[in-house]
Amino acid sequence: MSTRATRDLALAALAPMSWGTTYVVTTTLLPPDRPLLAATLRALPAGLVLLAVTRRLPSGSWWWKSAVLGMLNFGAFFPLLFFGAYRLPGGVAATVGSVQPLVVALLSLLVLHLRPARTVLLAALAGTGGVALLTLTAEARLDPLGIAAMLTATSLMGVAIVLAKKWGPPESALVMTGWQLTVGGLVLAPVTLVAEGLPATFTAGNALGFAYLGIVGTAVAYALWFRGIDRLAPTSVSLLGLTNPLVATLAGLLILGQTLTGWQVAGFTIALGALVAGQALGRRPRPVPVTVERELVRVN
């Protein structure tokens, strides 16, 4: 793997790694039972700031394309994600979310006509199994509505990855992030005011939590994520989502004082191994067929 490809991969991985800290920040700093408020304050302020900084608006077909991607990535994804998270244990939600590489592989085949390498598919399956061992417990509740919401959210982000790859970026990742965050935030804001309203009190800790999620976990993270979508294969990007539950687990160990069982350690190891193997083997160049190689030698 070239130095440039390694750098692109590492920068893209910072996005799901930062999302892995969302659970700790939400439980320790944000007001309780405010999923729509959290989604709105993650998206809208960051989007407006990026618009003010970049001073670029969509043109032509990118008005509707930005609206579609903004709804898929934020306007619809965030509420479904929080709905699923509130109805499911974190382990079940993480396991359902870890199937995204398989969803992206299927969509890439149907929409982009890209056939993923067999090693990538095996890594995706192994990663889902590892996340299941890492996060599922015997007391896990399998709420049908929660599972449906998480599957829908995961599929919507998968669709957004493939569509962004198909359409290609007309502007920098930072500009694209601002467009999509603003669309998603503008859709979420009135829904939040009607369904939840504003909290009676707002503490300094709440402000710190929302600032972290808005700046680090959203504006910066999604700019790196969209940059990765532009420069990496769709399945390669989606496999990076495995870093989310891995970082969430580490954050729980270090900040919340949680412990791991032997099975969870095994799951962590399998998921990490699947992530590394999927990236390394999936980017390995395919051998040139013998007939083509002979033809090249004859021409030269």
N, C-alpha and C positions, 0 to 999 in steps of 0.2 A: 504494500500500500504506500502511495506517495506521501510526502510530507504535507502537501496541500490537502489531500483527501483525509489524512489523519486529523489535520486541524479543523476541517469542516465537520468531521464526525464529532470531534470533542466539543466544539462550540454548540452544535445541535443538541448534544447530550445534556448540556447545561439546562435546557428548557425542562424536560421531564424530571431532571434531578431537583430543580427548584420547586416543581409541582409536588414532589414528594414531601416537602416541608409544610404543605398547606394544612394537613390535618393537625399538626402540632400547633401551628399559628392559630387556626380556627378555634381549637379547644382551649387555648391558654390566653388569647388576646381578644377575640371577637365576641360581640354580644351573642347570647345563646338563641337558638331557634330563629335565625334570620337568614335563611339561605338565599332568598331573592335579593335582599339588601347586600349581602356579601358578593353576589354575582354582579349586581349593578355597579357597586363601588370598585370592583376589580376592573370592569370594562370601560365605563363611560369617562371617568376622570383621566385615565391613562390615554384613551383614544383622543380626547380633546387636547391634551398636552402635546401629543405627537403631531396632531394636525397643526397646532400653533407653531411647533418647531420646524416641521418640514414644509409647511405652506404649499402643499400640493393636494389638488383635488382630482378625483377620477375624471377620465374623459372617454367619450364614445361608449363602447360596450362595457367598459369597466365600471360604469355606474351600477348596472344590474349585476355584473359579476361580483363586485365588491359586496353588494347587498346579499347575494347568495352565500358567499364565503363567510360574511359576517354573521349571518343567521346560523349557518352550520357550525362554525367554530365557537360562537359566543351566545347569540340570541336564543338558540334552541339548546345547544350543548350544555351551557352552564346550568339552566334550571333543571334539566333532566339529570345532570350529574349530581346536583345537590339533593334532588328528590330521591334518587336512588341511594345516595349516601345516608340520608336520614331514615330510610326504611330498611336498609341492609347493614349488617356488620361490615366493618372495614375490610375484613378478609374476603367476604363474598363479593363486594364491590370491586376490589382489586383483582380478583380472579376473573370476573366477567370482563373487566377492562383490559386484561392481558391478552384477550383473543383478538385485539385490533390488528396485529400483524397478519393474521389469517384473513381477516376481512379485507385489508388493503391488498393482499396478494390476489384474492379473488377479483376485486374491482380492477386491479391493474391488468389482469388478464382480459377482462371483459371490455374495459374502456380504453386502455393504453396498448393493448395487445402485447404486453410484456409478460413473458412466462418466468416466474420466479424460480431460482435454482432450488433443486430438491433439498439441498443442505439448509437453505433459509427456511423452508417449510418445516423441516425437522426441528430446527432451532426454535421456531415459533411454537411448535407443539410442546417441546421440552420446556420452554420458558413458561408457558401456561401451567404445566404440571408443577414446575418449581414454585411458582407464585402460589398455587393452590396449597402445596405443602407448607409454604412459609406463612400464609395468612389465614387459612381456614382452621376452624376449631370444631370440636364435637357439638358445641352449643350454637353453631351458626344457624341463623334463621333464613330460610329460603322464601322470602316474600315474593310472590309472583309479579306484583306491580313494580316492586323495586328492581327485580331482575330485568323486567321488560324495559324499564327506564334506562338502566345501565347499558343494556344491549343496544338500545336505540341511540343513546349518547355516543357510545363507542363507534357505532356504524356511521353516525353523522360526521364524526371527526375523520373516519376513514374515507368517506366520500369527499370531504374537504381536501384531504391530502392528495387524492387522485385528481380532482378537478383543478387544483392549483398547479399540479404538475402538467396537466393537459393544456391549460390556458397559458402557462408561463407568466412570469412577473413583468408588468409594464414599468414598474418603478422599483426602488430599493425595498428591501425587507422592512425597513423602518416605516416607510411611507405606506406600504401595504398593511402593516399592523395597525397604523392609525386609522385607516379607512374602516377596517373590519371591526375594530374595537368600538368605534363610534357608532356604527350601525347596530351592533349588538347591544350596546349600552342604551341607545335611544329607544330600542324596542323594550328592553327590560325595565327602564325607569318607570313608566306609567303602570306597568303590571305590578311592580314592587309597591308603589304608593297605594294602589287599590287593595292588594292582597295582604300586605304586611304593615304598611305605614312606616313612620320613623320611630326609632327607639326613644323612650322618655329621657334617658340619660346617655351621654357619650363621653367616655373616659379617655384619658391620655393613652392608656393601653389599647383601647379600641382604635384610636387614631394611628398608633404605631403599627398595629396589625394590618389595618387597611392600607397604610402606606407601603408596607413591605409587600403585600399581595399585589397591589396595583403597580408598583415600580419594578420590583425584582421578579415576582411570580407571574406578571402579565406583560407589561410593556417590553421589558428586556427579554424575558423568556420567549414570548411569541415572536419577537423580531428575529431571534436566533433560530427558532423553530421554522419560520417561513423561509429563512435563508437556507436552512438545511434541506427543506423540501425542494428548493430550486436547484441545489447542487448535488444532492444524493438521490439514489434510487428510492422509490416509494417504500418498498419493503425494508430497506436499510433504515430509513427514518422511523418507521413504525416500530421496528424492533427496539429502538432506543426507549420506547415507552416502558420497557421492563425496568429501567432505572428508577421509575417512580415508586413502586412498592419497595424496592431495595433501599432507597434513601429514606422512605417513610419508616421502614423498620429500624434503620440506624438511628433516625431522629428519636424514635420511641425509646430505644435503648439508652441513648445519651441524655435526653432531656426529660422524658417521662419516667425513667427508671424501670422500664419493662424488661422482661427476661425472655429467652428463647429456649424452646425444648429441642431435643435432639432432632426430631423430624423437621422443625423449623430451620435449624442450621443446615440440614440436608437440602431443604427447599431453596434456601438462600444460595447455596453453592450451585445447585442445578440451574437456577435462574441466571445467576451471574455467568456460569459457564456457557449457557445457551446464548446469552447476549454477546459474549466475546466470540464464540464460534460462529454465530450467524453473521457477524460483521466481517470477520476474517475470511471465512470460506465464501460468503456471498459476493465479496468483491474480488475474489481470485479470478484472473482472466481465464476464459474457456480455451481449451486447446484448439488450434487450427486444424480442420479436417485434413487428412493426408492428401486427398486429391487436390484441394486448394493449395496446400503447401507445395506440392510438386509443380502446379501450374505457375506459382509465383517464382519458383526457382528457374523454370524453363524460360519465363519472360525476362527475368533479370540476367 
